[in-house]
Amino acid sequence: QVQLVESGGGLVQAGGSLRLSCVASGRTFSIYRMGWFRQAPGKEREFVAVIQWSFGTPYYTDSVKGRFTISRDNAKNTVYLQMNSLKPEDTAVYYCAADLTNHYTWDNWGQGTQVTVSS
């Protein structure tokens, strides 16, 4: 397994930007991909973005395309989520997760970081 720690959340105004980080430790050599998910009050957890660990190929949910960018630094075992043009509906707890099986089995999760977008 891997241990994941998110950081970078905070309070921003609509239209602003925020950059989230997630540092992995443990058996990081087994990482196939890492992803970002979010959960807003009263809603189910939803997929946001994923990145293939070796090649850096990203994929996004439609609602964030053109606004969010996922990236990774393999040497630092860190995945980032750059969030631009933030909207109030982006308000949620953001979680990172690791896939160690190449089957999208998100068994390793961070503790989450709060993102709040005002107005």
N, C-alpha and C positions, 0 to 999 in steps of 0.2 A: 504494500500500500504506500501511498504518499500522504503527507500532511500539507495542507494548503492554508495560507493566511492572506486574506484580502486587506487592502487598505486604499485610501484615497477618496472615500465617500465624503459627502458634506452637503451644505446648503448653497444653492446657486439660483440665480434668477433665470426665467425663461429666456432662451437664446444664448445662454452662457455655455461654458465648457467645463469638463471635469475629466480627469484621467485616473482610472482605477488600476491597481496592481495586485497581482496574486503570486506569491512566492511558494514554490513547491520544494519539499524536502523528503527524504526517504529514498525509495527505489525509483528515482526519477528517470533512470535509464529505461524503464518500462513504459514511459509515456508515449502514446500514439497521437493523442490530441488533447487539447484542453479547451474548455468552453466556459461561457458566461451565461448565467440564468438570472432571472429576477422574479421577485414576488411582491406584488402590491397588496395593500390591505383589502381583504375581501375577495382576492383573486387567487387562482392557482398559480403555481410556479410556472414560468414560461421560458422557453429557449430564447436567447438573444444572439449569440455568436459562437463560432467554434473555429479553431485553427489546427491544421495538421502540423504535428510537431517537427517533423523532419524537413518538409518542404515549405512550410509557412502558408499553405493554401487556406484562405479564409472563406467562411460562409456566414450569412446573416439572415435573420428573420426580416421579412419585408418592412416592418414598421421602423426599422433603424437603418436601413440601407441608405447610403449617402450621408449619414450623420455620424455613425459610429465606425471606428476602426479597431480591429483586434490585431495584435502583434505579439511576438514573443522573442525572448532572448534566451536561447538554449543554454548558453554558458552560465547564465545566472538563474536558470530554472524558473523564469518569471514570464507570466503572460500579462498583457496590458489591455485595457479597453479605453480608448480615447473617445469621449462622448462630446460631440459638438451640437450646436443648435438644439439644446435641450428643451423639452416640453414638460409641462406639469404632469402629463400622463407617463413620463419616464420615472416618476417618483416610485421608488421601490427599494427593497433590500436586494442587493446584487451579490450573487454567489458565484464563485468559480468552482469548476469540477474537472477531474482528470479521468480519461479513459485509458486504462492499462491493458485492455484486451483486444483493441481494434474492432470491437463490436458495439461501440457506443454504450457501454455499461458504465454509467456515471456513478461509481461506488465510492468515490473519494470527493468530499466536499469541504469547502472552507466554512468559516463561521458567519460570513456575510458582512457587508458594509452598506450603511444607509446612504441613499442618494435622495435628496429632496429638492424639487424644482418648484420655485414659487411663482405666483402670478401667471 
